Every structure is written in structure tokens, then in C-alpha cells.
């Protein structure tokens, strides 16, 4: 059985929730979430701290100030530190041990990556078969240096890092909370580096596209000139998805929190056949312990951290 989650590096730690530690250009975000079977996931903490000095010094200060919970801890690689590839699955995937499948995919994607595959971190995620579409896998590949630098950072601080993840799966975790039964969901979210489109169905990730437009650009004075470029990328992705997964009915497109982005959401709604709405995390998360998350600006800043802490 191929897992629905991935981790380039992973160990077992006792705990009742997940804490994500996300490194930004000038800040570190820490989110702590408890998943519950009988209620919405509970955000126990979500805070942003200035990065003073290097990552190591900042992480040590957070640990000493008890800002990092002693349970499952995860972090994300940055866009550009890994490659996320979709490939055809071997016919005997279900019978292959996980490690054997990883190694088989390592050599399958050798010519698709721009760093030595022999030492790369690699993991695989099954894409469930729908209709007549051939079985496929997500293969995530990161350079040895990118993975080891993260592992060593947490080890040097004696912080219990359990898994290293990627932003696409963090966004998929959020999308699960908004999905309607037996309907696919498109989510488009932006940050200071760019945008990310994901399509999920029944909690599984089926399609991904990086959008080369950032959140600040979409709310700038010249933003409208970028709307059509984003729209074309979305339409191309939806058309390709429909050709491959026509058996999956789509419900709507959600735009991640984007303060000042009302005109952009209205533009998409006027030009797409799917219903379009803005995502409000307060509808799907218990934020009583972190009331600041009621604001769209806070949801925008903490989107990836919350998604990473929603890992199961």
C-alpha cells in the first residue's frame, strides 16, 4: 500500500497533534493543530516570529521559549528545493514493498531531475484510479543537501522533527476540509513567492500547477493586467484534468485568503464555468484558541503552516 502522505525523512514520536515550523524570508511561523474525529480540527496555537540571526539561532529561541510543542513536528521545503512529478505506476505497484517502489521510481525519473538522483531524497504517493485512467504516482524528489540541511537544523536544536513535507500536500490537507462528498475541488492560493493550484478528490491530490504570480502582485495597482494570465493557467489545468479524469465531477474553485483580492475573485467568477468563492479557514477550523485567524490577513500569512500541521 502506498501512503497518501509523504516524507523524505521520518521517525516516530509520541504526541496527540502536529506542530509545523515554517521558515520564511524574515519570519518563522509555528502552527499547532489537534485533529479530532468528532469536531473540527483545533488550532491550539498559530504564531509568527521575527527571524533574528540564522535559522539555527531562531529555532533554539523558539524551543527555549516553549513555542514548539513536544509532539509530532513537521516542516516544509521551499519551492525550488524539490521536484514534484506525475508518472505512470508500475503494473505491480500494489505488490511492491514501499522501499522497492521508491527505488524503482528513483531510476524512472533520473532524467527528469537536475541533481544527482543517486543521493536524492525520494518518496511516492499513489493517485487512486478513477474511471479508465491508467494508474499513476506522484514522485517527490529533493536534493540530498536540501533534506539534510533541514534534518540537521532540527537535530542540532534537539527539536523532534518527524517529517519533511512539501507545500502541495499542505494545501491538499486544507482542501480536504472544504471538499463536498464525491465532488472534486480546485484550490488556488498565493503567497509572496507565487501561486499554487491543486485539484483534490476524496482527500487525494490529483493535479498541481505552479502559478508564476505572487499574492502582492495580484493586489497591486497593476494587478488586472495579470488576471488573464492566471485565468489561462487555470483553464488549461481544468481542461487537461477533464480530459484525464472526466469521471470526477467538480464542485467549485476556492481562492485562498488574499486580502485586497476581491476584484480578482470576482474576475475568476465571471470568466470560469465553475462556481468561485473565497476560502475562509474559520469555517473549517476551530480557531477559538487563535482568534487572530478570523482575519483574512492572518489566514494568508499562515496558510502553508496550517496546512502542514493538518497532516494525518
C-alpha positions in Angstrom: 0.0 0.0 0.0 1.4 3.4 -1.0 0.8 6.1 1.6 -1.3 9.2 0.9 1.3 11.3 2.9 5.0 11.5 2.1 8.2 12.4 4.0 11.7 12.5 2.7 12.8 11.7 6.3 10.6 10.4 9.1 10.7 9.0 12.6 8.1 8.0 15.2 7.4 10.4 18.1 4.6 10.1 20.6 2.1 13.0 20.6 -1.5 14.0 20.1 -1.2 16.6 17.3 1.1 18.1 14.7 3.3 21.2 15.0 4.6 22.8 11.8 7.6 25.1 11.8 7.8 27.1 8.5 10.8 29.3 7.7 10.1 32.4 5.7 12.4 35.1 4.4 12.2 37.2 7.6 9.8 35.3 9.8 9.2 31.8 11.3 5.6 30.6 11.6 4.6 27.9 14.1 1.2 26.3 14.0 -0.1 23.6 16.4 -3.2 21.6 15.4 -5.1 18.8 17.0 -7.1 16.6 14.7 -10.4 15.3 16.2 -12.9 12.7 14.9 -15.9 14.4 16.4 -15.2 18.0 15.8 -13.3 20.4 13.5 -9.5 20.4 13.8 -8.5 22.6 16.7 -5.8 25.2 16.2 -4.1 25.3 19.6 -1.6 27.9 18.6 -0.5 29.8 15.5 2.2 32.5 15.9 4.7 34.3 13.7 8.1 35.3 15.0 10.8 37.6 13.5 13.9 35.8 12.3 16.8 37.3 14.1 20.1 35.8 13.1 20.2 32.4 11.3 17.6 29.6 11.3 19.5 27.7 14.0 19.5 30.6 16.5 15.9 31.4 15.7 14.8 27.7 16.2 16.7 27.5 19.5 15.0 30.6 20.8 11.6 29.2 19.9 12.4 25.9 21.7 13.7 27.7 24.8 10.6 29.8 24.9 8.5 26.6 24.7 6.9 27.8 21.5 7.3 24.4 19.9 5.2 21.6 21.2 6.8 18.3 22.1 4.8 16.2 19.7 4.8 15.5 16.0 6.8 18.3 14.3 6.9 18.9 10.6 8.4 21.4 8.2 8.2 22.2 4.5 10.7 22.5 1.8 10.6 25.7 -0.3 9.5 25.8 -3.9 12.6 25.1 -6.0 14.2 22.7 -3.4 12.3 19.7 -4.8 10.5 18.4 -7.9 7.0 17.0 -7.9 6.5 14.6 -10.8 3.5 12.6 -12.0 4.4 9.3 -13.6 2.7 6.1 -14.7 2.6 3.5 -11.9 4.2 0.0 -12.5 1.6 -2.7 -13.1 2.6 -4.4 -9.9 2.6 -1.4 -7.6 0.2 -2.9 -5.0 2.5 -5.9 -4.6 5.8 -3.9 -4.2 7.2 -3.1 -0.8 7.4 0.7 -0.3 11.1 0.9 -0.3 11.3 -1.2 -3.5 8.8 1.1 -5.2 10.8 4.2 -4.2 14.0 2.7 -5.7 12.2 1.8 -8.9 10.9 5.3 -9.2 14.3 6.8 -8.4 15.6 5.4 -11.7 12.4 6.1 -13.6 12.7 9.8 -13.0 16.5 10.0 -13.3 16.4 12.1 -16.5 13.7 14.4 -15.1 15.7 16.0 -12.3 18.6 18.4 -12.3 20.6 17.0 -9.4 22.3 13.6 -8.7 19.5 11.0 -8.3 21.7 8.5 -6.5 21.7 10.5 -3.3 18.4 12.4 -3.7 15.6 12.1 -1.1 12.6 10.4 -2.8 9.1 9.4 -1.9 6.0 8.3 -3.7 2.2 8.8 -3.3 -0.4 6.8 -5.1 -3.1 8.6 -7.2 -6.2 6.5 -6.9 -7.6 5.2 -10.2 -10.8 6.8 -11.4 -12.7 5.7 -14.4 -10.5 4.3 -17.2 -7.4 6.4 -16.5 -4.2 4.5 -16.1 -2.8 4.2 -12.5 -0.3 7.0 -11.7 2.0 8.0 -8.9 3.3 11.3 -7.5 7.1 11.1 -7.2 8.7 13.8 -4.9 12.4 14.2 -5.3 14.7 16.6 -3.4 18.4 17.0 -3.4 20.4 15.4 -0.5 21.6 18.8 0.6 18.1 20.2 0.9 16.9 17.3 3.0 20.0 17.0 5.2 20.1 20.7 6.0 16.6 20.5 7.4 17.3 17.4 9.4 20.5 18.7 10.9 18.9 22.0 11.8 16.3 20.3 14.0 18.7 17.7 15.3 21.1 20.5 16.4 18.3 22.2 18.3 17.0 18.9 19.7 13.6 19.6 18.3 11.6 16.4 17.5 11.3 16.7 13.7 9.1 13.8 12.5 8.6 14.6 8.8 9.7 16.9 6.0 6.8 17.7 3.6 6.0 19.9 0.6 3.6 22.9 0.1 1.4 21.0 -2.4 0.4 18.4 0.2 -0.1 21.1 2.8 -2.6 22.8 0.5 -4.2 19.4 -0.1 -4.7 19.0 3.6 -6.7 22.2 3.7 -8.7 21.3 0.6 -9.9 18.1 2.4 -11.7 20.2 4.9 -13.6 22.1 2.2 -14.5 19.2 -0.1 -18.0 18.1 -0.8 -18.8 14.4 -0.8 -18.0 12.7 -4.1 -17.0 16.1 -5.7 -13.6 17.4 -6.8 -12.3 20.7 -5.5 -10.0 23.2 -7.1 -8.0 25.4 -4.7 -5.8 28.4 -5.9 -3.7 30.1 -3.2 -1.0 32.7 -3.4 1.9 33.9 -1.2 4.8 36.2 -1.6 6.6 33.8 -3.9 3.9 32.8 -6.3 0.7 30.8 -6.6 -0.3 27.1 -6.4 -3.3 25.3 -7.9 -4.3 21.9 -6.6 -7.2 19.7 -7.5 -8.3 17.1 -5.0 -11.0 14.5 -4.8 -12.0 12.4 -1.7 -8.9 13.7 0.1 -6.5 12.7 -2.6 -4.3 15.0 -4.7 -4.9 14.6 -8.5 -3.4 17.7 -10.1 -0.9 20.5 -9.3 0.2 23.6 -11.1 2.6 26.4 -10.1 1.4 29.9 -10.9 4.1 32.4 -11.6 2.2 35.3 -10.0 2.5 36.3 -6.3 -0.1 37.5 -3.9 1.3 41.0 -3.6 1.3 41.3 -7.4 -2.4 40.3 -7.6 -3.4 43.2 -5.3 -1.1 45.8 -6.7 -2.3 48.8 -8.7 -1.4 47.0 -12.0 -3.0 43.7 -10.9 -5.7 43.5 -13.5 -3.0 43.0 -16.2 -2.1 39.7 -14.5 -5.7 38.4 -14.2 -5.9 37.0 -17.7 -2.5 35.2 -17.3 -3.7 33.4 -14.1 -7.1 32.6 -15.7 -5.4 31.0 -18.7 -3.3 28.8 -16.5 -6.4 27.7 -14.5 -8.4 27.0 -17.7 -5.5 24.9 -19.1 -5.3 22.9 -16.0 -9.1 22.3 -15.8 -9.2 21.3 -19.5 -6.4 18.8 -19.0 -7.9 17.5 -15.8 -11.3 17.0 -17.6 -9.6 15.0 -20.4 -7.9 12.7 -17.9 -10.5 12.5 -15.1 -13.8 13.2 -16.7 -15.4 10.8 -14.2 -14.8 13.2 -11.3 -17.5 15.9 -11.1 -16.2 19.3 -9.9 -17.9 21.3 -7.2 -16.2 24.8 -7.2 -13.0 26.7 -7.2 -11.8 28.2 -3.9 -9.3 31.1 -3.8 -7.1 31.1 -0.7 -7.2 34.1 1.6 -6.0 37.1 -0.3 -6.5 40.5 1.5 -7.5 43.1 -1.1 -8.1 40.4 -3.8 -11.9 40.8 -4.1 -11.6 42.1 -7.7 -9.5 39.0 -8.6 -12.1 36.6 -7.2 -14.9 38.5 -9.0 -12.9 38.3 -12.2 -12.5 34.5 -11.9 -16.2 34.1 -11.1 -17.2 36.0 -14.2 -14.9 34.0 -16.5 -15.0 30.4 -15.3 -17.8 27.9 -15.6 -17.2 26.6 -12.1 -18.6 28.5 -9.1 -15.8 30.6 -7.5 -15.6 31.6 -3.8 -13.0 32.8 -1.3 -11.8 30.3 1.3 -12.4 31.2 4.9 -10.5 28.9 7.3 -12.7 29.9 10.2 -15.4 27.8 8.6 -13.5 24.6 8.8 -11.1 25.1 11.8 -11.7 25.6 15.5 -9.8 28.9 16.0 -11.1 29.8 19.5 -7.5 29.5 20.9 -6.1 31.6 18.0 -8.8 34.2 17.3 -6.5 36.3 15.1 -7.1 33.7 12.4 -10.5 35.2 11.9 -8.8 37.9 9.8 -8.1 37.2 6.2 -4.6 38.7 6.5 -3.7 36.2 9.2 -5.1 33.3 7.2 -3.0 34.5 4.2 0.2 34.6 6.2 -0.3 31.2 7.9 -1.9 29.2 5.1 1.0 26.9 4.5 1.8 26.4 8.2 -1.8 25.5 9.0 -1.9 23.1 6.0 1.4 21.4 7.1 0.0 21.0 10.7 -3.1 19.3 9.3 -1.0 16.3 8.3 -2.5 13.0 9.4 
